[in-house]
């Protein structure tokens, strides 16, 4: 089995220290990514997103350079903050 992942970036070259992991449902992946992308762009928040599709992971990890934006993202989309 090959490892598949997609990196989506805007203005951040390196992964930020504050990460939010969201469970990933392949059936709603495109819709969820669209909603997340709109939210991030509307707020002009620097971020890095990585989608891990291995069966043991199946999550979307979004990292931020600051805790305020990471916490706002967590409150909007759920899950927990990892730093």
N, C-alpha and C positions, 0 to 999 in steps of 0.2 A: 504494500500500500504506500503510495507516495503522499508526502505531506503537502497539503495545499493551504496557502494563505494569500491574502490580499492586503497590501498596505495602502491606506488612503491618507494623504497628508495635505495640509494647506501651507502654513507658515512655519512649522516647527520641524527642524531637521533631525533632532534627537528626541528620544522618548522622554517625556516629562516625568518628574518624580511622583506625581499623584495619578493613580490609575483607578479606573472604574471598569469592572468586568460585568458584562451583561450576558445572560444565557441567550443562546442563539437557536432560533427555530428556522431551519432552512426554508420552510414553507412561506414565511413572512419576511425573509431576509431583505429583499429589495425595498419593500414598503418601510421596514424599520430603518434601513440605512438612509432612505430618503428623508424620513422624519428627523433623524439625528443630524444629517447633513444640513437641513434647513435651520434647525435650532442653532447649530454651531456657527453657520454663516451669518444668520440674522444678528447674532451677538458679537460677531467678529472675534471669536475666542480662538487663540492658538491651540492646536491640539494635534495629536497623532492617533490614528485608529488602526488597529490590526485585527483581522478576522482569522481565528484559528478554527479550521474545519475538521481536525482529527476527531475521531469519535470520543476520545477521552476528554477533549477540551470543549469543542463546540460552543465557543463564546466570542463575543466582541469585546476587545479591550481598547478603551480610549484613554489616552494619557494627556495630562495637562501640566503646564509649568507652575500653576499655583493652586492652592487648596480651595480658594473661593469658587473658581470656575468648576473644579472637579466636584465640589459639593453641590453646586447648582445643577450640574448635569445628573448627578446621582439622584437628587430630589425629583427631577423631571422624568427620568427614565427608569428609576429603580436600581436595585442591586446595592453593592457596598463599595466603600472607598478603600483602596489599598495604597499604602505609601511605603 
